[in-house]
């Protein structure tokens, strides 16, 4: 029988634990969540320190020096430290022993835990700031984060849940970022455990090839210098109004099952940046709404044009605000036409109603005041229920929309009733969480385009995810197709897809 609260004991090293920001954030969230009870702390007996040689240490120090100007918002750790200090040292039975430091429980201590000991690894390492330099992670497209478990009956570390996050420039930013993201990932897993008190089948953890070595440190150094150099060049060119990267639109015909980005034809350009295209059929004609932006990377606006073959005829401004607009999801409800652009710069969700299609709109409804939502779209199922799929940024220091997908049941475009899905976030991971267009219906199957953000690149590739389940208690999807720049030689990324009938539009990035 499930218990009311999951009892958690914190595992700390014998010399005590000076909390890092992510550890303090985790403790604060756990102790304020009614699903959990922190019962005390246990002094761990086994060391799980990362092997870290002199050469990798020097590379990290170099990265720290080079990134000194990039300030990471510090988290106030005092409250969590005071709470940890007040916790009794106890052998009292707990459901979960949560290892916060580089220590594990002894065999005797494991015998006192009802379910398992849990710990996090980042790129196979216990220290998140080693993650970007681990032997496997140094060449990986993303940094893997795993929740490991051990029990008295099965003391070998095994993977319980895993996901991955796109890397940042350098070990310092990457470590801080993946550590902060892991807090929500771990809390979500523990919440599920609190509900059913059962650990699913676990995967045996590979033990070879985890430590930093000369090759991984050298790969890290080369990648770090390349990323920083490109970032500085891009920022310099943007300030001069000569941005290097641009996005443009392409079109194709056929079913989504036969779609291939290499066969898409480039559409005519009307702005330096043209991205996030949404098709909308009105009075027998196809219209394309898209984000437009200048080369100076200032606020974007929404343009619209009629699609005639491979031409966008007479592009005009559909909506412009004193803040950035993108991702213009356009939909119909009854006789009214609505647009739900991304308005995270205004810290809310906005829905606009067309008073004269396609270029006159009035604000119809708002929701999620004070929150950051990106790539939001609506979907109405066969039971006439409205669902909102969005990438909400639950963050402290790093506002990120590429790592979690949230699901809400709503009452339609009025946004007067919003019910969070009990399993939110329903998708984790930078390789598939972020929306890349509206839900596509093909016969009795549903597909969600999603972004693949990898290799430190936003908008690296596209996925087609098939939605297998969407109801009050669960959400499931599976990857059916994945596209990368290799599928359209000459481009550096692609991150959006829209389908109406047999007409398809997409975007891709390149270089001037």
N, C-alpha and C positions, 0 to 999 in steps of 0.2 A: 504493500500500500504506500502511495506517495506520502511524504511528510509535508508539513506546511512550509518549512523552510529548509534549504540545503545548508547543512552545517559545514563550515569551512575553517580549517586550521591553516595558518600561514607558516610556511617553512622558512626559517632564517638561518644565516650562518653563525657559527659560535662567536665571531668577533663583532656581531651586530651588523645591521644593514643601514647604510646611508641611502635613502630612497632617491632613485632617479625620477624624473618627471612622470614617466609613464607608469611607474610602480605606484606613485602617490595617487595619480588619477585613477588607477584601477582600485586601490583600496577605498578611496572616497566613493566611487560608484558602487562598489559591493556593499559597503556598510550603510549606504542610504537606500538600498534596494530591499523592499520587503520580502523578496523571494529568498534572501540569503541571511545567514547568521554567522558572523565571524566569532568562533568560540575561543580562540587563543592562538598562541604561536608555539612551534616546535623547533628546537635547535637541531638542524640537520646534521647528519654524521658523515655523509659521503660527498666528496668534492666532484663537481661537474664543471670545473673551470675550463674555458677554451684554451687549447694550446695556442700561443701567440708569440711568434718569433720576433727578433729584433728588427728585421727588415719590414714586415707588415706594420709594426708599431711606428716606425719612422714615416711610412707612407700616410698613416692616419694622422700623425702630427702635422705633416705637410698639408694634408687636406684641411685640418682644423685651422691652420694659419691662413690658407688661401680663402677660406670661407668665413673668416672672422668678421667681415663686413656684413654678412648676411645674418642678422640677428633672429634667433628663434625665440618666440614668445615664451618666457619661462613660466612654469606652473608653480603655484605656491604649495610647497610640500609640507608646510608646518603642521597643518591640521592632521594630515595622514601620519606624520612622524609622531605627533603627540598621541594619536590613537594607537599606533603600533607600540609605543612605549608603555601604554596603559594595559596592553593585553597580557594576561597571565601566561606563564610558561606552563604548559599542561600536557599530559598524556591522555586527556579525556578523548573518548572516541568521537571522531568527526566523520562525516560522509566523504569529504574531499580534503586532501592535504595539498595546498597550493604553494609551490615553490617559487619564491620571489627572487632569491639570490642564486649564486652558483653552487647550490647544495641540493642533495637529495636525502631521503630518509634511509635509515639502516633497515635491515631485514626485520629486526624487532619492532621498529617504529611503524613499518608498513603493515605489520600484523594488527596494529591498533586502528587502522583506517578501514571504514566500512566498504567503500567503493574503490578508490584509487588515489594515487598521488598524481597531480597534474603539473606540467611545466610548459614553458614556451621555448621554441627555438626559432631563430631568424637566419635563414639561409643555412640551416644546420648548426648554427652557433647559439650558445646561451646568451652571449652579449650582443644586443642589436647593432652596436657600433662595429662589430666584426663582420656583420652580415654581408656587406658589399665586397668583402675581401675573402670570404670563404672559397675554398678551391672550386666547388661546383657553382656557387652563386656568381663568381666573378665573370663567368661567361653566360649566365642564364639571362633570358629576356626579362625576368622579374625576380624579386626577392621572395622566396617561399617562407611562409610562416606556418608552423605546425604546433598543435597542442599534443603533447606527449603524455601518456599515462603509464603508470606502473602499479602493480598490486602485489600482495603477498603471494598469491597463487601464480602470478605471472610477472616476475620482477624485472624482466627485460623491458627497456623503453619501447613503446609502440605508438604509432601515429593514431590519434583519435579523430582529429579534424585537421584539415589543411587548406590554405588558400595562398594567394600571392599578390604582391603589390608592385606597381611600377617604381623603378628606382629614381632617386633624385641625384643631382650632381654631387658626388663625393660621399664618403663614408659617414660624415657627420650628419648631413641632411637626410641621407637614406636611413641611417640608424634611428634618428629621432622620429622620422615619418613612420616607418614600419612599426616602431614600438608603440606610437600613439594609436595607429590603426588596429593593432593587436588587442587593445583594451576592449573595444566593442566586439571584436571577434570572439575573444575568450568569454566575455560576459554573456554573449548570446548563447554560446555552447553550454555554459553553466546553468543558464535559465532553462534550457531544454532538459538538462539533467535534473534540475529541481522538480520538473513536471512529471517525469516518468521514472527517475531513479535507476535508469538502465544505461550501461555503456554499450554501444553497438560493437560489432566486430571491428577489431583494430588491425592496422597494417604493421608488419614488422619493420623496424627502422634500420636502414642501412647504416653501417658503422664506419665504412671506409671513405676516405677522400673528403673529410670535412674540414680539416684544419687549414689555416692560411699557410701558404708556402711561397717560394720565390716566384713561381710561374703565375700564381693567382695574384700576388701583390703587383707584379709587373703588368699583368692584364688590367688590374684595377687602375694603376697609375696612368697607363696609356688611355684608357677610357675616360678617366677623370679629366685629364688635360684636354682631350678632344671635346668633351661636353662643355667644359668651362669656356674654351676658346670659341666654340660655336655660339654659345649663349651670349658672350660679350659682343661678338660680331653682329648677331641678330639685334640685340638691344641698341647698338650704335647705329645700325642702318634704319631701325624703326624711328629713332629720334630724328633722323634726317629725312624721314618720309620716303625711305627707299627700302622697305622691308624685303628681306630675301625670299621668304616663303610666301606662297599664295595658295588659296583654295579656289577651285573652279568646279563647274557642274558638267555632268555628262548624262546622256540618255541611252536607253536600250529598250528593246521590245521583247515580249515573251513572258513566260511564267517564271516565278521566283525559283522554281526547282531547276530551271535551265539557265539561270542568270550567271554571267561571268563578267567581271569588271573589265577584262581585257577587250571585250567586244563593244563596250560602251563608246558612243561618239561624243566628243567634246562639244558642249553648247557654246553659243556666242557669249562673250564676256561684256559686262557693263560696269563692273567695279573691280578693284584690285582683289578683294576677298569676296568670294561667293560660296557660301557653305550652307549646310543644314537644309537642303531642299525638301519641300513638302508639295506633293501633287494634290490638286483638288479639282474635281470635275464639276463644272457649273454650266448649265444650259448647253450641254453637248460639247463643251470645249475644255481642254486641259489647261489649268493655270499652275504656275510654279511660284510658291512663296519661298524666300530664302533670306539668309542673313547676308547683308552687304557691309563692307568695311573698307576704309581707306588704308593706304600703306603705312600710315603713321600709327596704326594700332589703337586709334581712339575709338570711342563708343560706336558700336555697330547699330544698324537699323534694319528694318524689314522692307525688302523690295518684292515686287510681284510682276510677272510677265506671262503672257499667253504663250503656250508651247505650240509651235507649228513646225513639225518635223524636227530638225536639229537647230531651230532658231528660237530664241526668246524674243518675241516681238514687243517693242515699245515698253521696256521696263520702266516702272514708276515706283515711287515710294508708297508703300502701303501703311506703314506705321513708324513713327520716329518719336523718341522720348529723350529727356535729358539724361538718360542712363542707358547702359548697353542692352541691346535686344538681340536675340538669336533664336534658333530652334522654333520657327513659327508653326506650331501644330494647328492646323485648320480643320474644322469639323462642322457637321451639320446636325442640328437637332430640331425636328419639325420643319418649320418654314424659316428658321433663323440659321445664320452662319456665324460661327465663332472662331476666334483665334486665341490660342494660349501660348504666347511666346515665352522664352526663358527670360525672367526678370530678376535673377538673383541679385543683381546690383541694387535693386530696390528692396531687397530682403523680404520678398513675399511672392506669392503666386497670383498672377493676374489673368483674367479671361475677358476678352474684348468681343463685342457684338458688332457685326457689319451693319451700318446704317445705309451705306451705298457700296455694294461690292464692286471692285475689290479694294478701294483705296480710302474709304471713310469708315471709321470705327469709333465706338464709344465704350468706355470701361463698364463692364457688366458685373463682375464679381471679383473679390480678392479673398485670399486665405493664407494661412501659414505666416502671419505677420512676424517679422523679426527673424525669419529662418532663411536658409540658403538652399534653394532647390534648382536643379538643372535638368535639362532634357526630359521634361514632363510630357506625358501623353495620356489620353483617355481611351478607354476601351469599353464597349457595351457588349455583354455576353448574350448567350442564347436565352437566358432568363430575364433579359432586359435590365440587368444590374450593371451599374457604372463602376468602373475600376480606374483608379489613378495609379500609373506607374511612374515613379520619379526617382531621381538620384539626389537624395537629401544628404547634406554634409553635416554629420555629427562629429564635431571636431573641437579641439582647443587651440592648438598652434597651427595646424595645417588644414586649411579649407580645401577639401578634396571631394570631387564628385564622381570619381571613376571607380570606386571600390565597393560600393554597396547599392543595391536596388531595393527601394521601398514600395510597398503596395498598400493602397487605401481604398475602401469602398466609399463611394460618394453618391450624392443624389442627382448628379448631372452638372450642367454648367453653372447652376446657381451657387454651388459650393456651400450650401447651408448645413449639410450633414456630412461629416468626415469621420470615418471609422478606421483606425489603423489595423492592419492585419496582425494577428497575434504572433506571427512568426517573423515580424520585421527585425532586421532586413532579411528579405527572402533570398537574396543572392549576394555572395561575397566574392571579391576578387577583381583586380584590374583588368583581367583578360576577358571579362564578359559582363560585368555588372552594369556598365553605363549604357543607357539607351542610345540607339542610333537611328531612330525613326519610329513610326507608329506601328502597332500590331498589324500583321498581314494575315488575312484570311484566305486560305486556298482549299476549297471544298469544305470538309469538316475538320481541317487542321489549322492551327494557329501558330504563327511564327513571330518572334520578336527580334528585330535587328539590334545588335549590340556592338559596342566598340571593343576592340582589342588594344588596350594601352600597354605597350611593352617596349623594352629596349630604351627606356627613358624618354619615349616619344609619346606625346598626346596625339591620338588619332592615328596610331600606327596601322591598324587593320580593322576589318569588319567580320562579324559573325552572324550567322543565321541560327537562332535558337528556336527549337520547337517547344511550345508550351504544352506540357503533358497534363498538368493539373493546376487549376486556379479556383479555389473555393474558400469558405469561411475559415478553414483550419490549415490549409496547406497550399504550397506553390511548388511546382516542379517543372524543370525545363531541361533540355539536352541539346548539346551542340550538334548540328547537322551539317553545317558548312562553315569554312573559315577562309577568309581572303586576306592576303598580305600584299605589300608592294611588289613582291615577286610575280603576282598575277597580272600586274599592269606595269611592265618595265618602264622606267623613267620617272615614276612617281615616288614620293617619299612617305605617303600615307593615304588612308581613306577612312572616313568615319561616319557616313550617313547614307541611308537608303530609303526610298519611298516608292510605293507601288499602288497604282490604281488600274484595275483591269490588267491589260497586257502592257501597259506603259510603266516604265521604270526610270527613275532619276536617281543619281548618286552624286557624291563629291569626291575629289581627290586633291592632294597637295602636291606642289612641285617647287621649282625654284626659278627665279627670274635670272 
